[in-house]
Amino acid sequence: MGKRIHIVEDDEDIRFIIYYILTDSGYTVTESGTAKEFLNYITSAEPDLILMDVMLPDGNGIELCRNLKENPQKSTIPVIIMSAHAAEKSVLEEACAEDFISKPFDINVFLAVVTKQLSL
């Protein structure tokens, strides 16, 4: 069984593309389309990595990430923030995330960032 990655992305097309890229690379992937779905998922799950969009219909990925990092049981799960609008440096500082991917992204760069975070 491959490493477990959870995608938090409200755009179904982007979520599908990320899901396809990751499963094709051998990862086990789960997904949430809203902040509420993610919060329900994370209470009982321990993914190896979380890919989180900033803008969600019912929440903010930066706040979700920060709250996750403040939870002693979940704080060690690496989070990669994804955004088409946010500035990398400010997002990383504000969210306390491990890494950032700007959308749209190059597939090879995307996989390199994911691989790097999973190997730490």
C-alpha positions in Angstrom: 0.0 0.0 0.0 1.3 3.4 -1.0 1.6 6.5 1.1 -1.7 8.1 2.0 -2.5 11.5 0.6 -5.6 13.5 1.3 -6.7 16.2 -1.1 -8.8 19.2 0.1 -10.0 20.9 -3.1 -13.5 22.2 -4.0 -13.0 22.3 -7.8 -14.0 18.8 -9.0 -11.8 19.0 -12.1 -8.7 20.0 -10.3 -9.4 17.4 -7.6 -9.8 14.7 -10.3 -6.5 15.7 -12.0 -4.6 15.6 -8.7 -6.3 12.3 -7.8 -5.3 10.8 -11.1 -1.7 12.0 -11.0 -1.2 10.7 -7.4 -2.9 7.3 -7.9 -1.0 6.8 -11.1 2.2 7.4 -9.1 1.2 4.7 -6.6 -0.3 6.8 -3.8 -3.4 5.9 -1.9 -5.6 9.0 -2.2 -8.7 10.3 -0.4 -10.4 13.6 -0.9 -12.7 16.3 0.5 -14.5 19.0 -1.4 -15.3 21.2 1.5 -13.9 22.2 4.9 -16.7 20.3 6.6 -15.9 17.1 4.8 -12.2 17.5 5.7 -13.0 18.1 9.4 -15.1 15.0 9.5 -12.4 13.0 7.7 -9.4 14.2 9.8 -11.0 13.3 13.2 -10.4 9.6 12.5 -7.7 9.6 9.9 -3.9 9.9 9.8 -2.8 10.6 6.2 0.9 10.8 5.4 0.3 14.2 3.6 -2.5 16.7 3.0 -2.8 18.8 -0.1 -5.0 21.8 0.8 -6.6 24.5 -1.4 -6.8 28.0 0.2 -10.3 29.0 -1.0 -13.0 26.5 0.0 -16.8 27.2 -0.3 -17.3 26.9 3.5 -13.9 27.7 4.9 -10.3 28.8 4.5 -7.5 26.3 3.9 -5.0 28.6 5.7 -7.2 28.5 8.9 -7.7 24.8 8.5 -4.0 24.2 8.3 -3.2 26.4 11.2 -5.8 24.7 13.4 -4.4 21.3 12.3 -0.9 22.4 13.3 -2.2 23.5 16.7 -3.6 20.0 17.4 -1.0 17.9 19.1 -2.3 14.6 17.6 -2.3 16.0 14.0 0.5 18.6 14.0 3.1 16.3 12.5 1.1 15.7 9.3 2.8 17.6 6.5 0.5 20.1 4.6 1.1 21.5 1.2 -1.0 24.6 0.5 -2.2 25.0 -3.1 -3.4 28.4 -4.4 -3.8 30.3 -7.6 -4.2 33.6 -5.8 -2.1 33.7 -2.6 1.5 34.7 -2.2 3.8 31.7 -1.3 5.8 33.3 1.6 2.8 34.8 3.4 0.7 31.6 3.0 3.5 29.4 4.4 4.0 31.7 7.4 0.3 32.3 8.1 -0.8 28.6 7.6 2.3 27.0 9.2 2.3 24.7 6.2 5.4 22.7 5.1 5.2 23.7 1.4 3.3 25.6 -1.3 2.2 24.8 -4.9 1.0 27.6 -7.1 -1.9 26.7 -9.4 -1.8 26.1 -12.3 1.1 23.7 -11.7 3.6 21.7 -13.7 3.0 18.0 -13.1 6.7 17.3 -12.6 7.1 20.1 -10.1 3.9 19.0 -8.3 5.2 15.5 -8.0 8.7 16.7 -6.9 7.1 18.7 -4.0 4.9 15.8 -2.9 7.8 13.4 -3.0 10.0 15.8 -1.1 7.5 16.2 1.7 6.8 12.4 1.9 10.5 11.7 2.2 11.2 14.0 5.1 
